């Protein structure tokens, strides 16, 4: 009985990307306390990721549709977006990748009434910018990925025409040894270009991405200026790394 329930929970989470304790308890007709224990057990087995009030799929990256990714880790993303907005001056030019986290940063900047120039391959960022009367938009276009809601790198060289004050990126992983990496070959090229063409690069990455290594290299830690995350298991180690590479490391949930 419990084994079947655990298997069902994993399937539900992988199918939807994330789920709340309350929704699981209702769907499986068990108590919330039972679901909490089940989620803790599955998280210990590294079959899912655990957050307060729910859980998420470990396939949390651009392979998961944007509409699903946008629902994951909402409080954590909002905390990171709030802090990131405070770093960006009014009148700046900013690269935004197609991650749901970067989109959350743009929403915060709009809410803070920052008048910025947006350069992006993200359809959602384009939509948000068009709806605003105070933002300027540049994009290169290309082939549209319907799940990721981003343009592919058909015209990647066009982005080399632009320079920006900041690059706001949330790739698949960052690791002390392997640096900044991504699971998508097209997005990795866009992010590498954004990073190279900006004065400052901030990685806004929730705890699931810290210490993760993905197949496609983007760059190394010496090429960025800061990492903003919600929480981390080994902050002392990462603070030492930040000092080594002269970057800052911020835990918004700490």
Order of alpha helices (4+ residues) and beta strands (2+ residues): alpha-beta-alpha-alpha-beta-beta-alpha-alpha-beta-alpha-beta-alpha-beta-beta-beta-alpha-beta-beta-beta-alpha-beta-beta-beta-alpha-beta
